[in-house]
Amino acid sequence: MAEAVAQSKFSCPACGAEATWNPAKQALVCGFCGTESPAKLEAQSEGGAKIVEHDLVEALRSIPEASRGWETERVQVRCQSCQAISVFDPARVGQRCDFCGSSALVPYEEVKESIRPESLLMFKMSENQVRDAVRAWYSSRFWAPNALKSRALTDQIRGIYLPYWTFDAQVHAEWTAESGYHYYVTEVYTDANGNEQTRQVQHTRWVPSAGSLDHFFDDELVCASKGVDRALLEEVEDFPTKDLVPYQSGFLAGWVVERYQIDLLAGAQASRETMSTKTEQMCASQVPGDTYRSLSVALNWSGQTFKHILVPVWLLTYDFQGKSYQAVVNGYTGSVAGHYPKSWVKILIAILAVLALVAIIIVIGRHR
């Protein structure tokens, strides 16, 4: 892994105030005077940083100390409500949890510094675009209360970088199964009226079969976040890893990052399970015949590599009539998913409408 380079905070070249990374402008922007200074990051890229796939087996044995930490001073806190671990600039104070809104934050001290991400996917959706996307999403929720659509809930949108692992692997599979071929036999039976009838009855002939499969898994994603609802992330997931850029601490200036809580070993195990399931499905599709049973797959793994990356999401956590809800926007593609309250009035009206329709059908049927 790349050797760590110590970096100081990113100061504005004009007034000295701290600058933060602005994805829309692709530059460090001073919040005090507005000066843009992209040269800071360009200078760091002169060494030709590359995105490297790391050997998984070697990494599980020992992670180099130079590959740990954030390359600049960061503060870490754990939310006692949702257990998310947030990482942000030291100058940021008095904040609530960006994941659930709780103020119950306590300092988080690591036994050993986390593995540093070496690449990330930049925010592509601007805050204004995200606000429009969320409003459109609300408006398309038929069962949502009308009051929800008129509230300015988008004022609570926050951009966050989430941790992910990616895994590559070459798999060779040898499979055996019993292939089933359907055939039909004419049978004679007596119906309820005592009449003799014939019918076609399906039977299956079973024969042994075997085969092999080779497949390369490229950048299988495993989410390492615990601060965001996993089901919602799956709905917005499509983080194109081909567009990853090398990690630089300046990209995180002014942004909150969630520290991974699913470590490399757990992530690798989850990825192996997913890839095994997909491989078995591919083997099943190779089995000849009309159906199959007793599928057995033997897997051989090689070329296992990984990356630790950060991906962008916009997160909205809000309360409505005493209950908390969360919506997630993919910061790169703009996909939206979320939980929202249901209007009991609309549901009641729909039930009454269905009952009325059933009653009408019954009445019409009686008068025929």
Contacts in CASP RR format, 6 or more apart in sequence:
PFRMAT RR
TARGET T0000
AUTHOR 0000-0000-0000
METHOD contacts of the structure
MODEL  1
MAEAVAQSKFSCPACGAEATWNPAKQALVCGFCGTESPAKLEAQSEGGAK
IVEHDLVEALRSIPEASRGWETERVQVRCQSCQAISVFDPARVGQRCDFC
GSSALVPYEEVKESIRPESLLMFKMSENQVRDAVRAWYSSRFWAPNALKS
RALTDQIRGIYLPYWTFDAQVHAEWTAESGYHYYVTEVYTDANGNEQTRQ
VQHTRWVPSAGSLDHFFDDELVCASKGVDRALLEEVEDFPTKDLVPYQSG
FLAGWVVERYQIDLLAGAQASRETMSTKTEQMCASQVPGDTYRSLSVALN
WSGQTFKHILVPVWLLTYDFQGKSYQAVVNGYTGSVAGHYPKSWVKILIA
ILAVLALVAIIIVIGRHR
1 52 0 8 1.000
1 54 0 8 1.000
1 63 0 8 1.000
1 64 0 8 1.000
1 66 0 8 1.000
1 67 0 8 1.000
1 118 0 8 1.000
2 49 0 8 1.000
2 52 0 8 1.000
2 66 0 8 1.000
2 67 0 8 1.000
2 118 0 8 1.000
3 66 0 8 1.000
4 66 0 8 1.000
4 67 0 8 1.000
4 68 0 8 1.000
4 69 0 8 1.000
4 71 0 8 1.000
4 116 0 8 1.000
5 71 0 8 1.000
6 71 0 8 1.000
6 72 0 8 1.000
7 71 0 8 1.000
7 72 0 8 1.000
7 249 0 8 1.000
7 250 0 8 1.000
8 72 0 8 1.000
9 18 0 8 1.000
9 72 0 8 1.000
9 73 0 8 1.000
9 89 0 8 1.000
9 253 0 8 1.000
10 18 0 8 1.000
10 19 0 8 1.000
10 20 0 8 1.000
10 28 0 8 1.000
10 37 0 8 1.000
10 40 0 8 1.000
10 250 0 8 1.000
10 253 0 8 1.000
11 17 0 8 1.000
11 18 0 8 1.000
11 19 0 8 1.000
12 18 0 8 1.000
12 19 0 8 1.000
12 28 0 8 1.000
12 30 0 8 1.000
12 31 0 8 1.000
12 32 0 8 1.000
12 33 0 8 1.000
12 34 0 8 1.000
12 35 0 8 1.000
12 37 0 8 1.000
13 35 0 8 1.000
13 37 0 8 1.000
14 30 0 8 1.000
14 33 0 8 1.000
14 35 0 8 1.000
15 30 0 8 1.000
15 32 0 8 1.000
15 33 0 8 1.000
15 35 0 8 1.000
16 30 0 8 1.000
17 30 0 8 1.000
17 31 0 8 1.000
17 32 0 8 1.000
17 33 0 8 1.000
18 30 0 8 1.000
18 89 0 8 1.000
18 91 0 8 1.000
18 253 0 8 1.000
19 28 0 8 1.000
19 29 0 8 1.000
19 30 0 8 1.000
19 31 0 8 1.000
19 35 0 8 1.000
19 37 0 8 1.000
19 40 0 8 1.000
19 253 0 8 1.000
20 28 0 8 1.000
20 29 0 8 1.000
20 31 0 8 1.000
20 89 0 8 1.000
20 253 0 8 1.000
20 254 0 8 1.000
20 255 0 8 1.000
21 27 0 8 1.000
21 28 0 8 1.000
21 29 0 8 1.000
21 250 0 8 1.000
21 251 0 8 1.000
21 252 0 8 1.000
21 253 0 8 1.000
21 254 0 8 1.000
21 255 0 8 1.000
22 28 0 8 1.000
22 29 0 8 1.000
22 36 0 8 1.000
23 122 0 8 1.000
23 123 0 8 1.000
23 124 0 8 1.000
23 126 0 8 1.000
23 312 0 8 1.000
24 123 0 8 1.000
24 126 0 8 1.000
25 36 0 8 1.000
26 38 0 8 1.000
26 122 0 8 1.000
27 36 0 8 1.000
27 37 0 8 1.000
27 38 0 8 1.000
27 41 0 8 1.000
28 36 0 8 1.000
28 37 0 8 1.000
28 38 0 8 1.000
28 40 0 8 1.000
28 41 0 8 1.000
28 250 0 8 1.000
28 253 0 8 1.000
29 35 0 8 1.000
29 36 0 8 1.000
29 37 0 8 1.000
30 36 0 8 1.000
30 37 0 8 1.000
40 250 0 8 1.000
41 248 0 8 1.000
41 250 0 8 1.000
41 251 0 8 1.000
44 248 0 8 1.000
45 246 0 8 1.000
45 248 0 8 1.000
48 246 0 8 1.000
49 246 0 8 1.000
49 247 0 8 1.000
49 248 0 8 1.000
50 246 0 8 1.000
51 118 0 8 1.000
51 119 0 8 1.000
51 244 0 8 1.000
51 245 0 8 1.000
51 246 0 8 1.000
51 307 0 8 1.000
52 118 0 8 1.000
52 307 0 8 1.000
53 168 0 8 1.000
53 305 0 8 1.000
53 306 0 8 1.000
53 307 0 8 1.000
54 305 0 8 1.000
54 306 0 8 1.000
54 307 0 8 1.000
55 303 0 8 1.000
55 304 0 8 1.000
55 305 0 8 1.000
56 167 0 8 1.000
56 268 0 8 1.000
56 304 0 8 1.000
56 305 0 8 1.000
56 306 0 8 1.000
57 304 0 8 1.000
59 264 0 8 1.000
59 306 0 8 1.000
60 264 0 8 1.000
60 265 0 8 1.000
60 268 0 8 1.000
63 115 0 8 1.000
63 264 0 8 1.000
67 115 0 8 1.000
67 116 0 8 1.000
67 118 0 8 1.000
68 112 0 8 1.000
68 113 0 8 1.000
68 114 0 8 1.000
68 115 0 8 1.000
68 116 0 8 1.000
69 113 0 8 1.000
69 114 0 8 1.000
69 115 0 8 1.000
69 116 0 8 1.000
70 87 0 8 1.000
70 116 0 8 1.000
70 249 0 8 1.000
70 252 0 8 1.000
71 116 0 8 1.000
71 249 0 8 1.000
72 249 0 8 1.000
72 250 0 8 1.000
73 90 0 8 1.000
74 87 0 8 1.000
74 88 0 8 1.000
74 89 0 8 1.000
74 90 0 8 1.000
74 257 0 8 1.000
75 87 0 8 1.000
75 88 0 8 1.000
75 89 0 8 1.000
75 90 0 8 1.000
75 92 0 8 1.000
75 107 0 8 1.000
76 85 0 8 1.000
76 86 0 8 1.000
76 87 0 8 1.000
76 107 0 8 1.000
76 108 0 8 1.000
76 109 0 8 1.000
76 110 0 8 1.000
76 259 0 8 1.000
77 85 0 8 1.000
77 86 0 8 1.000
77 105 0 8 1.000
77 106 0 8 1.000
77 107 0 8 1.000
77 108 0 8 1.000
78 84 0 8 1.000
78 85 0 8 1.000
78 86 0 8 1.000
78 105 0 8 1.000
78 106 0 8 1.000
78 107 0 8 1.000
78 108 0 8 1.000
79 85 0 8 1.000
79 86 0 8 1.000
79 97 0 8 1.000
79 99 0 8 1.000
79 100 0 8 1.000
79 102 0 8 1.000
79 104 0 8 1.000
79 105 0 8 1.000
79 227 0 8 1.000
80 102 0 8 1.000
80 104 0 8 1.000
80 105 0 8 1.000
80 106 0 8 1.000
81 97 0 8 1.000
81 100 0 8 1.000
81 101 0 8 1.000
81 102 0 8 1.000
81 104 0 8 1.000
82 97 0 8 1.000
82 99 0 8 1.000
82 100 0 8 1.000
82 102 0 8 1.000
82 226 0 8 1.000
82 227 0 8 1.000
83 226 0 8 1.000
83 227 0 8 1.000
83 261 0 8 1.000
84 97 0 8 1.000
84 98 0 8 1.000
84 99 0 8 1.000
84 100 0 8 1.000
84 225 0 8 1.000
84 226 0 8 1.000
84 227 0 8 1.000
84 258 0 8 1.000
84 261 0 8 1.000
85 108 0 8 1.000
85 258 0 8 1.000
85 259 0 8 1.000
85 261 0 8 1.000
86 97 0 8 1.000
86 98 0 8 1.000
86 99 0 8 1.000
86 105 0 8 1.000
86 256 0 8 1.000
86 257 0 8 1.000
86 258 0 8 1.000
86 259 0 8 1.000
87 256 0 8 1.000
87 257 0 8 1.000
87 258 0 8 1.000
87 259 0 8 1.000
88 95 0 8 1.000
88 254 0 8 1.000
88 255 0 8 1.000
88 256 0 8 1.000
88 257 0 8 1.000
89 253 0 8 1.000
89 254 0 8 1.000
92 254 0 8 1.000
95 105 0 8 1.000
96 102 0 8 1.000
96 103 0 8 1.000
96 105 0 8 1.000
97 103 0 8 1.000
97 104 0 8 1.000
97 105 0 8 1.000
98 158 0 8 1.000
98 159 0 8 1.000
98 160 0 8 1.000
98 256 0 8 1.000
98 315 0 8 1.000
99 160 0 8 1.000
99 227 0 8 1.000
99 228 0 8 1.000
99 258 0 8 1.000
99 315 0 8 1.000
99 317 0 8 1.000
100 227 0 8 1.000
100 317 0 8 1.000
100 324 0 8 1.000
100 326 0 8 1.000
101 317 0 8 1.000
108 259 0 8 1.000
114 259 0 8 1.000
114 260 0 8 1.000
115 260 0 8 1.000
115 264 0 8 1.000
115 308 0 8 1.000
116 247 0 8 1.000
116 308 0 8 1.000
117 163 0 8 1.000
117 247 0 8 1.000
117 308 0 8 1.000
117 309 0 8 1.000
117 310 0 8 1.000
118 246 0 8 1.000
118 247 0 8 1.000
118 307 0 8 1.000
118 308 0 8 1.000
118 309 0 8 1.000
119 244 0 8 1.000
119 245 0 8 1.000
119 246 0 8 1.000
119 247 0 8 1.000
119 307 0 8 1.000
119 309 0 8 1.000
119 310 0 8 1.000
120 161 0 8 1.000
120 244 0 8 1.000
120 245 0 8 1.000
120 247 0 8 1.000
120 251 0 8 1.000
120 309 0 8 1.000
120 310 0 8 1.000
120 311 0 8 1.000
120 312 0 8 1.000
121 239 0 8 1.000
121 240 0 8 1.000
121 241 0 8 1.000
121 243 0 8 1.000
121 244 0 8 1.000
121 245 0 8 1.000
121 309 0 8 1.000
121 310 0 8 1.000
121 311 0 8 1.000
121 312 0 8 1.000
121 332 0 8 1.000
122 243 0 8 1.000
122 245 0 8 1.000
122 251 0 8 1.000
122 312 0 8 1.000
122 332 0 8 1.000
123 159 0 8 1.000
123 312 0 8 1.000
123 331 0 8 1.000
123 332 0 8 1.000
124 312 0 8 1.000
124 331 0 8 1.000
124 332 0 8 1.000
124 333 0 8 1.000
124 334 0 8 1.000
125 133 0 8 1.000
125 312 0 8 1.000
125 314 0 8 1.000
125 329 0 8 1.000
125 330 0 8 1.000
125 331 0 8 1.000
125 332 0 8 1.000
125 333 0 8 1.000
125 334 0 8 1.000
127 157 0 8 1.000
127 314 0 8 1.000
129 334 0 8 1.000
130 154 0 8 1.000
130 157 0 8 1.000
130 314 0 8 1.000
130 329 0 8 1.000
130 331 0 8 1.000
130 334 0 8 1.000
131 154 0 8 1.000
131 157 0 8 1.000
133 329 0 8 1.000
133 334 0 8 1.000
133 336 0 8 1.000
134 153 0 8 1.000
134 154 0 8 1.000
134 157 0 8 1.000
134 316 0 8 1.000
134 327 0 8 1.000
134 329 0 8 1.000
134 336 0 8 1.000
135 149 0 8 1.000
135 154 0 8 1.000
137 327 0 8 1.000
137 336 0 8 1.000
137 338 0 8 1.000
138 144 0 8 1.000
138 148 0 8 1.000
138 149 0 8 1.000
138 153 0 8 1.000
138 340 0 8 1.000
139 149 0 8 1.000
141 148 0 8 1.000
141 149 0 8 1.000
141 340 0 8 1.000
142 346 0 8 1.000
143 342 0 8 1.000
143 343 0 8 1.000
143 346 0 8 1.000
143 347 0 8 1.000
144 340 0 8 1.000
144 341 0 8 1.000
144 342 0 8 1.000
144 343 0 8 1.000
145 320 0 8 1.000
145 341 0 8 1.000
145 342 0 8 1.000
145 343 0 8 1.000
145 345 0 8 1.000
145 346 0 8 1.000
146 343 0 8 1.000
148 320 0 8 1.000
148 340 0 8 1.000
148 341 0 8 1.000
151 320 0 8 1.000
153 316 0 8 1.000
153 318 0 8 1.000
154 316 0 8 1.000
156 316 0 8 1.000
156 317 0 8 1.000
156 318 0 8 1.000
157 314 0 8 1.000
157 315 0 8 1.000
157 316 0 8 1.000
157 329 0 8 1.000
158 256 0 8 1.000
158 314 0 8 1.000
158 315 0 8 1.000
158 316 0 8 1.000
159 255 0 8 1.000
159 256 0 8 1.000
159 312 0 8 1.000
159 313 0 8 1.000
159 314 0 8 1.000
159 315 0 8 1.000
159 331 0 8 1.000
160 255 0 8 1.000
160 256 0 8 1.000
160 257 0 8 1.000
160 258 0 8 1.000
160 312 0 8 1.000
160 313 0 8 1.000
160 314 0 8 1.000
160 315 0 8 1.000
161 252 0 8 1.000
161 255 0 8 1.000
161 256 0 8 1.000
161 257 0 8 1.000
161 258 0 8 1.000
161 310 0 8 1.000
161 311 0 8 1.000
161 312 0 8 1.000
161 313 0 8 1.000
162 223 0 8 1.000
162 224 0 8 1.000
162 225 0 8 1.000
162 228 0 8 1.000
162 233 0 8 1.000
162 258 0 8 1.000
162 310 0 8 1.000
162 311 0 8 1.000
162 312 0 8 1.000
162 313 0 8 1.000
163 223 0 8 1.000
163 224 0 8 1.000
163 225 0 8 1.000
163 257 0 8 1.000
163 258 0 8 1.000
163 259 0 8 1.000
163 260 0 8 1.000
163 308 0 8 1.000
163 309 0 8 1.000
163 310 0 8 1.000
164 221 0 8 1.000
164 222 0 8 1.000
164 223 0 8 1.000
164 224 0 8 1.000
164 225 0 8 1.000
164 239 0 8 1.000
164 308 0 8 1.000
164 309 0 8 1.000
164 310 0 8 1.000
164 311 0 8 1.000
165 221 0 8 1.000
165 222 0 8 1.000
165 224 0 8 1.000
165 260 0 8 1.000
165 262 0 8 1.000
165 264 0 8 1.000
165 267 0 8 1.000
165 268 0 8 1.000
165 271 0 8 1.000
165 306 0 8 1.000
165 307 0 8 1.000
165 308 0 8 1.000
165 309 0 8 1.000
166 219 0 8 1.000
166 220 0 8 1.000
166 221 0 8 1.000
166 222 0 8 1.000
166 241 0 8 1.000
166 306 0 8 1.000
166 307 0 8 1.000
166 309 0 8 1.000
167 217 0 8 1.000
167 219 0 8 1.000
167 220 0 8 1.000
167 222 0 8 1.000
167 267 0 8 1.000
167 268 0 8 1.000
167 271 0 8 1.000
167 275 0 8 1.000
167 304 0 8 1.000
167 305 0 8 1.000
167 306 0 8 1.000
168 216 0 8 1.000
168 217 0 8 1.000
168 218 0 8 1.000
168 219 0 8 1.000
168 220 0 8 1.000
168 303 0 8 1.000
168 304 0 8 1.000
168 305 0 8 1.000
168 306 0 8 1.000
169 216 0 8 1.000
169 217 0 8 1.000
169 220 0 8 1.000
169 271 0 8 1.000
169 272 0 8 1.000
169 275 0 8 1.000
169 301 0 8 1.000
169 302 0 8 1.000
169 303 0 8 1.000
169 304 0 8 1.000
169 305 0 8 1.000
170 214 0 8 1.000
170 215 0 8 1.000
170 216 0 8 1.000
170 217 0 8 1.000
170 301 0 8 1.000
170 302 0 8 1.000
170 303 0 8 1.000
171 213 0 8 1.000
171 214 0 8 1.000
171 215 0 8 1.000
171 216 0 8 1.000
171 217 0 8 1.000
171 275 0 8 1.000
171 279 0 8 1.000
171 299 0 8 1.000
171 300 0 8 1.000
171 301 0 8 1.000
171 302 0 8 1.000
172 212 0 8 1.000
172 213 0 8 1.000
172 214 0 8 1.000
172 299 0 8 1.000
172 300 0 8 1.000
172 302 0 8 1.000
173 212 0 8 1.000
173 213 0 8 1.000
173 214 0 8 1.000
173 215 0 8 1.000
173 279 0 8 1.000
173 280 0 8 1.000
173 282 0 8 1.000
173 283 0 8 1.000
173 297 0 8 1.000
173 298 0 8 1.000
173 299 0 8 1.000
173 300 0 8 1.000
174 210 0 8 1.000
174 211 0 8 1.000
174 212 0 8 1.000
174 297 0 8 1.000
174 298 0 8 1.000
174 300 0 8 1.000
175 210 0 8 1.000
175 211 0 8 1.000
175 212 0 8 1.000
175 213 0 8 1.000
175 283 0 8 1.000
175 286 0 8 1.000
175 287 0 8 1.000
175 295 0 8 1.000
175 296 0 8 1.000
175 297 0 8 1.000
175 298 0 8 1.000
176 208 0 8 1.000
176 209 0 8 1.000
176 210 0 8 1.000
176 211 0 8 1.000
176 294 0 8 1.000
176 295 0 8 1.000
176 296 0 8 1.000
177 208 0 8 1.000
177 209 0 8 1.000
177 210 0 8 1.000
177 284 0 8 1.000
177 287 0 8 1.000
177 292 0 8 1.000
177 293 0 8 1.000
177 294 0 8 1.000
177 295 0 8 1.000
177 296 0 8 1.000
178 206 0 8 1.000
178 207 0 8 1.000
178 208 0 8 1.000
178 209 0 8 1.000
178 292 0 8 1.000
178 293 0 8 1.000
178 294 0 8 1.000
179 206 0 8 1.000
179 207 0 8 1.000
179 208 0 8 1.000
179 209 0 8 1.000
179 287 0 8 1.000
179 288 0 8 1.000
179 289 0 8 1.000
179 291 0 8 1.000
179 292 0 8 1.000
180 204 0 8 1.000
180 205 0 8 1.000
180 206 0 8 1.000
180 207 0 8 1.000
180 289 0 8 1.000
180 290 0 8 1.000
180 291 0 8 1.000
180 292 0 8 1.000
180 293 0 8 1.000
181 204 0 8 1.000
181 205 0 8 1.000
181 207 0 8 1.000
181 289 0 8 1.000
181 290 0 8 1.000
182 202 0 8 1.000
182 203 0 8 1.000
182 204 0 8 1.000
182 290 0 8 1.000
182 291 0 8 1.000
183 202 0 8 1.000
183 203 0 8 1.000
183 204 0 8 1.000
183 205 0 8 1.000
184 200 0 8 1.000
184 201 0 8 1.000
184 202 0 8 1.000
184 203 0 8 1.000
185 200 0 8 1.000
185 201 0 8 1.000
185 203 0 8 1.000
186 198 0 8 1.000
186 199 0 8 1.000
186 200 0 8 1.000
186 201 0 8 1.000
187 198 0 8 1.000
187 199 0 8 1.000
187 200 0 8 1.000
187 201 0 8 1.000
188 196 0 8 1.000
188 197 0 8 1.000
188 198 0 8 1.000
189 196 0 8 1.000
189 197 0 8 1.000
189 198 0 8 1.000
189 199 0 8 1.000
190 196 0 8 1.000
190 197 0 8 1.000
191 197 0 8 1.000
204 290 0 8 1.000
204 291 0 8 1.000
206 293 0 8 1.000
209 287 0 8 1.000
209 288 0 8 1.000
209 292 0 8 1.000
211 283 0 8 1.000
211 286 0 8 1.000
213 279 0 8 1.000
213 282 0 8 1.000
213 283 0 8 1.000
213 286 0 8 1.000
215 279 0 8 1.000
215 282 0 8 1.000
217 275 0 8 1.000
217 278 0 8 1.000
219 241 0 8 1.000
219 307 0 8 1.000
220 271 0 8 1.000
220 274 0 8 1.000
220 275 0 8 1.000
221 237 0 8 1.000
221 239 0 8 1.000
221 241 0 8 1.000
222 262 0 8 1.000
222 267 0 8 1.000
222 270 0 8 1.000
222 271 0 8 1.000
222 274 0 8 1.000
223 230 0 8 1.000
223 233 0 8 1.000
223 262 0 8 1.000
224 260 0 8 1.000
224 261 0 8 1.000
224 262 0 8 1.000
224 263 0 8 1.000
224 267 0 8 1.000
225 233 0 8 1.000
225 258 0 8 1.000
225 260 0 8 1.000
225 261 0 8 1.000
225 262 0 8 1.000
226 261 0 8 1.000
226 262 0 8 1.000
227 258 0 8 1.000
228 258 0 8 1.000
228 313 0 8 1.000
228 315 0 8 1.000
228 326 0 8 1.000
228 328 0 8 1.000
229 326 0 8 1.000
229 328 0 8 1.000
229 338 0 8 1.000
229 339 0 8 1.000
232 326 0 8 1.000
232 327 0 8 1.000
232 328 0 8 1.000
232 337 0 8 1.000
232 338 0 8 1.000
232 339 0 8 1.000
233 313 0 8 1.000
233 328 0 8 1.000
233 337 0 8 1.000
235 328 0 8 1.000
235 335 0 8 1.000
235 337 0 8 1.000
235 338 0 8 1.000
236 313 0 8 1.000
236 328 0 8 1.000
236 329 0 8 1.000
236 330 0 8 1.000
236 333 0 8 1.000
236 334 0 8 1.000
236 335 0 8 1.000
236 336 0 8 1.000
236 337 0 8 1.000
237 330 0 8 1.000
238 330 0 8 1.000
238 333 0 8 1.000
238 335 0 8 1.000
239 311 0 8 1.000
239 330 0 8 1.000
239 332 0 8 1.000
240 332 0 8 1.000
241 307 0 8 1.000
241 309 0 8 1.000
243 332 0 8 1.000
244 307 0 8 1.000
244 309 0 8 1.000
245 251 0 8 1.000
247 310 0 8 1.000
252 310 0 8 1.000
257 310 0 8 1.000
260 308 0 8 1.000
262 270 0 8 1.000
264 306 0 8 1.000
264 308 0 8 1.000
268 304 0 8 1.000
268 306 0 8 1.000
272 301 0 8 1.000
276 299 0 8 1.000
279 297 0 8 1.000
279 299 0 8 1.000
280 295 0 8 1.000
280 297 0 8 1.000
283 295 0 8 1.000
283 297 0 8 1.000
284 292 0 8 1.000
284 295 0 8 1.000
287 295 0 8 1.000
311 332 0 8 1.000
312 330 0 8 1.000
312 331 0 8 1.000
312 332 0 8 1.000
313 328 0 8 1.000
313 329 0 8 1.000
313 330 0 8 1.000
313 331 0 8 1.000
314 328 0 8 1.000
314 329 0 8 1.000
314 331 0 8 1.000
315 326 0 8 1.000
315 327 0 8 1.000
315 328 0 8 1.000
315 329 0 8 1.000
316 326 0 8 1.000
316 327 0 8 1.000
316 328 0 8 1.000
316 329 0 8 1.000
317 324 0 8 1.000
317 325 0 8 1.000
317 326 0 8 1.000
318 324 0 8 1.000
318 325 0 8 1.000
318 326 0 8 1.000
318 327 0 8 1.000
319 325 0 8 1.000
320 340 0 8 1.000
320 341 0 8 1.000
321 341 0 8 1.000
323 341 0 8 1.000
325 338 0 8 1.000
325 339 0 8 1.000
325 340 0 8 1.000
325 341 0 8 1.000
326 338 0 8 1.000
326 339 0 8 1.000
327 336 0 8 1.000
327 337 0 8 1.000
327 338 0 8 1.000
327 339 0 8 1.000
327 340 0 8 1.000
328 336 0 8 1.000
328 337 0 8 1.000
328 338 0 8 1.000
329 335 0 8 1.000
329 336 0 8 1.000
330 336 0 8 1.000
END
